Amino acid sequence: LIKFATPWWVLSRHAPNKFICKFMTITIEIAYALPEKQMLLSLIIPKQSTAHEAIIASEILKQCPELTHASLTIGIFGKKCALDAPLRQGDRIEIYRPLIHDPKQARRQRALK
C-alpha cells in the first residue's frame, strides 16, 4: 500500500480558485440607446481593462453596424472619457450617438425667427 504525503483533495496552487478569480475581475455595464431600442450589457472583465477593451469584449460593434471604431464617443456615468480610460468595479460605459444638429446653431436659427 502506497501512502501519499498529501490527501488527494488538496487543490494545486495552479488550479483556478474562485476566491482569487473574484478579485481579479470587475463587473461593468455598457449602455447604448437608439430612438427605437436601448441596450444595456453587463460584462465581467479583467481588472486592468480599458474602456476600449470592454467594448470589444461586449461585441456591441457587431450588433450595431452603425458604430465604428473611428466614430466612438464614450463616457463613464455621463462624463466624457477617452477609449483608453481604465475601468473600475461597477462602471457604466455609455456610447454616445453623434448629434444631428449643432445645439448652438439651432439656438441661433430660432433666435433669428
C-alpha positions in Angstrom: 0.0 0.0 0.0 1.4 3.4 -1.0 0.5 6.5 1.1 0.8 9.9 -0.4 2.2 12.8 1.6 -0.9 15.0 0.8 -4.5 14.0 0.6 -5.9 13.7 -2.9 -8.4 16.5 -2.4 -5.8 19.2 -1.8 -6.0 21.8 -4.6 -3.0 22.5 -6.6 -1.7 26.1 -6.3 -2.0 26.4 -10.0 -5.7 25.4 -10.1 -8.2 28.3 -10.7 -9.5 29.5 -7.4 -13.0 31.1 -7.4 -12.0 33.3 -4.4 -8.9 34.7 -6.2 -10.7 35.0 -9.6 -13.4 37.1 -8.0 -10.8 39.8 -7.1 -9.1 39.7 -10.5 -12.2 40.7 -12.4 -14.7 43.5 -12.3 -18.3 43.8 -13.4 -19.2 46.7 -15.7 -22.1 47.7 -17.9 -22.2 49.1 -21.4 -25.1 51.2 -22.5 -26.2 52.3 -26.0 -29.5 53.8 -27.0 -31.3 54.4 -30.2 -34.7 56.0 -30.6 -36.4 52.6 -31.1 -34.3 50.4 -28.7 -31.9 50.5 -25.8 -29.1 48.1 -25.0 -27.6 47.5 -21.5 -25.0 44.8 -21.5 -23.4 43.5 -18.3 -19.8 42.1 -18.5 -17.2 40.5 -16.3 -13.8 41.6 -17.5 -10.2 41.5 -16.1 -9.4 44.2 -13.6 -6.9 46.2 -15.6 -9.1 46.5 -18.7 -9.7 49.8 -20.6 -13.0 51.1 -21.9 -12.0 50.1 -25.5 -11.2 46.5 -24.4 -14.6 46.2 -22.7 -16.4 47.5 -25.8 -14.6 44.9 -28.0 -15.4 42.1 -25.5 -19.1 43.1 -25.4 -19.3 42.6 -29.2 -21.7 45.6 -29.4 -19.9 46.7 -32.6 -21.1 43.6 -34.3 -24.7 44.1 -33.0 -24.8 47.7 -34.1 -23.2 48.2 -37.5 -23.6 52.0 -37.4 -20.9 52.1 -34.7 -17.3 52.1 -35.9 -14.0 52.5 -34.0 -13.4 55.9 -35.6 -16.8 57.3 -34.6 -16.9 56.1 -31.0 -17.6 58.8 -28.4 -17.9 57.4 -24.9 -18.4 58.4 -21.3 -18.4 56.8 -17.9 -21.5 57.7 -15.9 -22.2 60.7 -18.1 -18.7 62.1 -18.1 -16.9 62.0 -21.5 -13.7 60.0 -21.4 -11.1 58.5 -23.8 -11.2 55.0 -25.1 -8.0 54.1 -23.1 -9.6 55.1 -19.7 -9.1 52.5 -17.0 -12.3 50.9 -15.6 -13.3 50.3 -12.0 -15.9 48.0 -10.4 -19.5 48.9 -11.3 -18.6 51.5 -14.1 -21.2 52.1 -16.8 -19.7 52.9 -20.2 -22.1 54.9 -22.3 -21.7 55.0 -26.1 -22.9 58.3 -27.5 -24.5 58.9 -30.9 -23.4 61.8 -33.0 -25.5 65.0 -32.8 -27.9 65.5 -35.7 -27.8 69.3 -35.3 -25.4 71.5 -33.5 -27.2 73.0 -30.5 -25.6 76.4 -30.8 -26.6 76.7 -34.5 -30.2 75.6 -33.7 -30.5 78.3 -31.0 -29.2 80.9 -33.4 -31.7 79.9 -36.0 -34.5 80.0 -33.5 -33.4 83.5 -32.3 -33.4 84.8 -35.9 -37.0 83.8 -36.5 
